[in-house]
Amino acid sequence: MLVHSRAGRWCTWALFLVLFLPLFALPLLVILAASFSTNWSGALPSGPTADHYTAAAGGDSLHALTVSLVTAVTASVLALVAGAWAALAAASLGRRARRLMDALFVLPVAVPSVVVGLAVLVAFSRPPVLLNGTSAIVILAHTVLVTAFAHQSVSAAVRRLDPCYEQAAASLGARPSYVLWRVRLPLLLPSLTAAAGLCFALSMGELSATMMLYPPDWTPLPVQIFAATDRGSLFTGAAVAVVLMAATLAVLFAVSRIRTRASYR
């Protein structure tokens, strides 16, 4: 820790708690408390119940959770492949070309996500590529939105790679494909797993673009949470939100274990 004195450490932890609790922990605790309540008319919730989780763990909510997981995993894999490929290809380009490619990949996150959703809707609502009304258009929009984060994460890692490993492999007669698969990608594995986790988390919580594109048979969990709260079912929506957070954290924990082993390797 950068603060060496005991008093300084205590002050740092106190400042952290003062900022962390009201800004991050307290809103999540409110959602958790609401998910176990039937009424909240005073300072604290009342009417403890677990019935909201019964509804959140089955029926439409379970289908929506499956849709969210499939969408997030598919979009993360596609974004990781596209972003990593572009980052590796840009490493051999000139400085201006790299900046241009970075700008192109960052463009979807530089505009509101609802604009990206509208652009995808307009672009793929007519032949020859007609995706409107299908699950593919939702996955495509999520991929477009999260690819920038995969590209930026892998690009930063590629710039930090020591070229000595690749040069040593090439000097021993290794083909470029062998150097890529057995040298560069293993060295980039911690960054790849970190990018995959970030893309997954962002896709699981995406709402704005999804609201413009989702078909009735492909409703992700954030859309269902919005629909429940819009109907006034705040406590049911809170329970579904807790399920969404738990599923996201479980996948991120699994990804972090892979990243830790990759870093150790």
C-alpha positions in Angstrom: 0.0 0.0 0.0 1.3 3.5 -0.8 0.4 4.9 2.6 2.9 3.6 5.1 1.8 5.2 8.4 -0.9 3.5 10.5 -2.9 6.7 10.8 -2.7 7.3 7.1 -4.0 3.8 6.4 -6.9 4.2 8.8 -7.8 7.5 7.1 -7.6 5.9 3.7 -9.9 3.0 4.7 -12.3 5.5 6.4 -12.4 7.6 3.2 -13.0 4.4 1.1 -15.9 3.3 3.3 -17.4 6.8 3.3 -17.3 6.8 -0.5 -18.0 3.1 -1.2 -21.0 2.5 1.1 -23.4 5.3 -0.1 -22.3 5.2 -3.7 -22.0 1.4 -4.4 -22.9 -0.9 -1.5 -26.0 0.9 -0.3 -28.0 0.8 -3.6 -27.3 -2.9 -3.9 -28.3 -3.5 -0.3 -31.6 -1.7 -1.0 -32.3 -3.9 -4.0 -31.5 -7.0 -1.9 -33.8 -5.9 0.9 -36.6 -5.0 -1.5 -36.4 -8.4 -3.1 -37.4 -10.0 0.3 -40.2 -7.5 1.1 -43.9 -7.1 0.3 -44.1 -3.5 1.5 -41.9 -0.5 2.0 -43.7 2.5 3.5 -41.3 3.4 6.2 -37.6 3.7 6.7 -37.2 -0.1 6.5 -39.0 -2.7 4.4 -41.7 -4.9 6.0 -43.5 -8.2 5.2 -40.5 -10.5 4.7 -41.1 -13.1 2.0 -39.3 -15.3 -0.5 -42.2 -15.6 -2.9 -40.6 -13.1 -5.3 -37.6 -15.5 -5.8 -40.1 -18.3 -6.6 -41.4 -16.3 -9.5 -37.8 -15.1 -10.4 -36.5 -18.7 -10.6 -39.0 -20.2 -13.0 -41.3 -19.5 -15.9 -40.6 -16.4 -18.0 -37.8 -15.2 -15.7 -35.8 -18.5 -16.1 -36.3 -18.3 -19.9 -35.1 -14.6 -19.8 -32.1 -15.5 -17.8 -31.2 -18.2 -20.3 -31.6 -15.7 -23.1 -29.4 -13.2 -21.4 -26.7 -15.8 -20.7 -26.7 -17.1 -24.3 -26.7 -13.6 -25.7 -23.9 -12.4 -23.4 -21.7 -15.5 -24.0 -22.2 -15.4 -27.8 -21.6 -11.7 -28.0 -18.5 -11.9 -25.8 -16.9 -14.6 -27.9 -17.6 -12.8 -31.1 -16.3 -9.5 -29.7 -13.2 -11.2 -28.3 -12.4 -12.8 -31.6 -13.0 -9.6 -33.6 -11.3 -7.3 -31.1 -8.3 -9.6 -30.6 -7.8 -10.2 -34.3 -8.0 -6.4 -35.0 -5.5 -5.7 -32.2 -3.0 -8.2 -33.4 -3.4 -7.0 -37.0 -3.0 -3.4 -36.0 0.3 -4.1 -34.2 2.0 -4.3 -37.6 0.5 -1.1 -38.9 1.8 2.4 -38.7 0.9 4.8 -36.0 -1.8 6.7 -38.0 -3.4 3.5 -39.2 -3.5 2.2 -35.6 -5.2 5.4 -34.4 -7.7 5.1 -37.2 -8.5 1.5 -36.3 -8.8 2.4 -32.6 -11.2 5.2 -33.5 -13.4 2.9 -35.6 -13.7 0.4 -32.8 -14.4 3.0 -30.2 -17.1 4.7 -32.3 -20.0 2.4 -31.1 -19.4 3.4 -27.5 -18.9 7.0 -28.3 -22.5 7.4 -29.2 -25.6 6.4 -27.1 -26.4 2.7 -27.2 -29.9 3.5 -28.4 -28.4 5.0 -31.5 -26.5 1.8 -32.1 -29.7 -0.2 -31.7 -31.5 2.1 -34.2 -28.6 1.8 -36.7 -28.7 -2.0 -36.5 -32.5 -2.0 -36.8 -32.4 0.1 -39.9 -29.5 -1.7 -41.5 -30.8 -5.3 -41.0 -34.6 -4.8 -41.6 -34.4 -5.3 -45.3 -33.0 -7.9 -47.7 -30.4 -9.2 -48.4 -29.6 -9.5 -44.7 -32.9 -9.6 -42.9 -32.4 -10.1 -39.1 -35.3 -8.0 -37.7 -37.5 -10.1 -35.4 -34.8 -12.7 -34.8 -32.4 -13.4 -31.9 -29.5 -12.7 -34.2 -30.1 -9.0 -34.3 -30.0 -8.7 -30.5 -26.7 -10.7 -30.4 -25.3 -8.6 -33.2 -26.1 -5.3 -31.4 -24.5 -6.6 -28.2 -21.4 -7.6 -30.1 -21.1 -4.2 -31.7 -21.4 -2.5 -28.3 -18.8 -4.6 -26.5 -16.2 -5.2 -29.2 -14.6 -1.8 -28.4 -13.8 -2.9 -24.9 -12.3 -6.2 -26.1 -10.2 -4.4 -28.7 -8.9 -1.8 -26.3 -8.0 -4.3 -23.6 -6.1 -6.6 -26.1 -4.5 -3.7 -27.8 -3.0 -2.4 -24.6 -1.7 -5.9 -23.8 -0.2 -6.3 -27.3 1.8 -3.1 -26.9 3.3 -4.4 -23.6 4.4 -7.7 -25.1 8.1 -8.3 -25.1 9.1 -9.1 -28.7 12.0 -11.2 -27.5 9.8 -14.3 -27.1 8.5 -14.0 -30.7 11.9 -13.3 -32.1 13.4 -16.3 -30.2 10.7 -18.6 -31.6 11.1 -17.3 -35.1 14.9 -17.7 -34.9 14.4 -21.4 -34.1 12.4 -21.8 -37.3 8.8 -21.5 -35.9 6.2 -20.5 -38.5 4.2 -17.3 -38.0 1.1 -19.4 -37.2 3.0 -21.4 -34.6 4.3 -18.2 -33.0 0.8 -16.8 -32.9 -0.9 -19.9 -31.3 2.0 -21.0 -29.0 3.7 -17.7 -28.0 1.6 -14.6 -28.5 -1.9 -15.9 -27.5 -0.7 -17.7 -24.3 1.0 -14.5 -23.3 -2.2 -12.5 -24.0 -4.4 -15.0 -22.2 -4.8 -12.9 -19.0 -5.9 -9.9 -21.0 -8.2 -12.0 -23.2 -10.0 -13.4 -20.1 -10.3 -10.0 -18.6 -11.7 -8.6 -21.8 -14.2 -11.6 -22.0 -15.4 -10.9 -18.4 -15.9 -7.2 -19.1 -17.8 -7.9 -22.4 -20.0 -10.5 -20.6 -20.9 -8.1 -17.8 -21.7 -5.2 -20.1 -23.8 -7.5 -22.3 -25.8 -8.9 -19.4 -26.8 -5.4 -18.3 -27.5 -3.9 -21.7 -31.0 -2.4 -22.0 -31.3 0.6 -24.3 -30.4 -1.0 -27.6 -32.1 -4.3 -26.6 -35.4 -2.5 -26.1 -35.4 -1.5 -29.7 -34.5 -4.9 -31.1 -35.7 -7.8 -29.1 -38.4 -10.1 -30.5 -41.1 -11.5 -28.2 -39.5 -14.9 -28.0 -36.0 -13.5 -27.2 -36.5 -11.3 -24.1 -33.3 -10.8 -22.0 -33.5 -10.4 -18.3 -32.9 -6.6 -18.2 -36.0 -6.1 -20.4 -38.1 -8.2 -18.0 -36.8 -6.2 -15.0 -37.8 -3.0 -16.8 -41.2 -4.4 -17.7 -41.9 -5.6 -14.1 -41.0 -2.2 -12.6 -42.9 -0.4 -15.2 -46.0 -2.4 -14.2 -45.4 -1.4 -10.6 -44.1 -4.8 -9.5 -41.0 -3.3 -7.8 -40.3 -6.1 -5.4 -40.6 -8.8 -8.1 -38.3 -6.7 -10.3 -35.8 -6.4 -7.4 -35.7 -10.2 -7.0 -35.1 -10.6 -10.7 -32.4 -8.0 -10.5 -30.7 -9.9 -7.7 -30.8 -13.1 -9.9 -29.2 -11.1 -12.7 -26.5 -9.8 -10.4 -25.9 -13.3 -9.0 -25.6 -14.9 -12.4 -23.3 -12.2 -13.7 -21.0 -12.4 -10.6 -20.9 -16.2 -10.8 -19.6 -16.1 -14.4 -17.2 -13.3 -13.6 -15.8 -15.3 -10.7 -15.3 -18.3 -13.0 -13.5 -16.1 -15.5 -11.3 -14.6 -12.8 -10.2 -18.0 -11.8 -9.2 -18.7 -15.4 -7.4 -15.3 -15.5 -5.5 -16.1 -12.2 -4.3 -19.4 -13.5 -3.3 -17.8 -16.8 -1.3 -15.1 -15.0 0.4 -17.7 -12.8 1.3 -19.7 -15.9 
